[in-house]
Amino acid sequence: MTSLLQTFMTEEMVLTAIKAVIDPELGLNIVDLGLIYSVDIEEDGRITIIMTLTTPSCPLHASFAQEIERVLWQSIPGLTGVSVELVWEPPWNPMMISPEGRALLGID
């Protein structure tokens, strides 16, 4: 049975919450950096985040995954589980940075 709170979980809510996760090297949140490829919200309140990193050698995946989980558990009522999956396709490139992120980084 789906709770009323789970029914109102949205991708926007999730993305807003995980904007609190900052890449320490660039000082920009992982959403505006373009690292989040998708958000899947199941009817049972489980959230799956598909993400990438700026390079395959980036050592931050574990810390990003832990921080995403922490932020979501604190921010999303009705959450029943979080999964963070790392993918390499398509490969990340600087054009994936949002216009807001590009402005903050002084790109363009």
C-alpha positions as MATLAB code, in Angstrom:
seq = 'MTSLLQTFMTEEMVLTAIKAVIDPELGLNIVDLGLIYSVDIEEDGRITIIMTLTTPSCPLHASFAQEIERVLWQSIPGLTGVSVELVWEPPWNPMMISPEGRALLGID';
ca = [
       0.000    0.000    0.000;
       1.329    3.416   -0.958;
       1.165    6.139    1.663;
      -0.110    9.596    0.786;
       3.380   11.060    1.350;
       4.918    8.552   -1.063;
       2.376    9.518   -3.705;
       3.619   13.095   -3.599;
       7.318   12.337   -3.954;
       8.534   14.019   -7.107;
      11.757   14.123   -9.071;
      11.927   17.852   -8.353;
      11.779   17.186   -4.587;
      14.602   14.669   -4.881;
      16.784   16.915   -7.049;
      16.214   19.870   -4.756;
      17.262   17.770   -1.762;
      20.432   16.405   -3.357;
      21.550   19.859   -4.437;
      22.914   19.898   -0.880;
      25.618   17.438   -2.025;
      28.604   19.515   -3.126;
      31.592   18.372   -5.190;
      34.473   19.472   -2.935;
      36.881   19.981   -5.822;
      34.610   22.302   -7.820;
      32.434   23.734   -5.048;
      29.282   23.043   -7.083;
      26.359   20.770   -6.265;
      26.185   17.442   -8.090;
      22.864   18.287   -9.769;
      24.092   21.493  -11.414;
      27.372   19.757  -12.198;
      25.370   17.351  -14.372;
      26.316   14.192  -12.489;
      22.720   13.046  -11.918;
      21.398   11.189  -14.957;
      18.060   10.004  -13.595;
      15.804    9.724  -10.563;
      13.407    6.791  -10.307;
      10.713    6.845   -7.630;
       8.990    3.520   -7.024;
       5.413    3.251   -5.776;
       6.681    1.765   -2.513;
       8.706    4.918   -1.753;
      12.114    3.627   -2.849;
      14.316    6.065   -4.795;
      17.026    5.061   -7.257;
      19.551    7.648   -8.399;
      21.588    6.978  -11.548;
      24.707    9.120  -11.588;
      28.176    9.447  -13.021;
      31.401   11.136  -12.013;
      33.543   13.651  -13.855;
      36.202   10.962  -14.459;
      36.405    7.203  -13.851;
      39.334    7.812  -11.497;
      37.326   10.171   -9.260;
      37.530    8.793   -5.700;
      34.318   10.471   -4.507;
      31.625    7.938   -5.487;
      31.341    6.339   -2.057;
      31.170    9.674   -0.278;
      28.659   11.044   -2.808;
      26.467    7.954   -2.411;
      26.554    8.226    1.399;
      25.781   11.935    1.307;
      22.912   11.450   -1.194;
      21.405    8.791    1.061;
      21.791   10.950    4.176;
      20.206   13.990    2.530;
      17.287   12.019    1.098;
      16.505   10.247    4.380;
      16.425   13.639    6.104;
      14.455   15.450    3.392;
      11.883   13.112    1.851;
       8.943   11.985    3.990;
       7.717    8.462    3.280;
      11.044    7.269    1.876;
      11.519    3.511    2.189;
      14.913    3.045    0.544;
      17.671    4.679   -1.475;
      19.914    3.184   -4.118;
      22.703    5.091   -5.882;
      23.998    3.485   -9.075;
      27.146    4.633  -10.838;
      27.279    4.560  -14.652;
      29.852    5.678  -17.209;
      27.624    6.029  -20.273;
      27.169    8.591  -21.486;
      30.505    9.916  -20.308;
      30.299   13.185  -18.402;
      31.542   16.336  -20.085;
      31.504   20.019  -19.078;
      28.544   20.727  -21.387;
      26.389   18.785  -18.889;
      26.792   21.535  -16.307;
      23.556   23.488  -15.904;
      23.407   27.151  -16.955;
      23.313   28.083  -13.257;
      26.370   25.956  -12.564;
      28.208   27.372  -15.554;
      27.548   30.889  -14.263;
      28.801   29.989  -10.782;
      31.970   28.496  -12.264;
      32.495   31.439  -14.611;
      32.147   29.296  -17.739;
      30.803   30.992  -20.914;
];
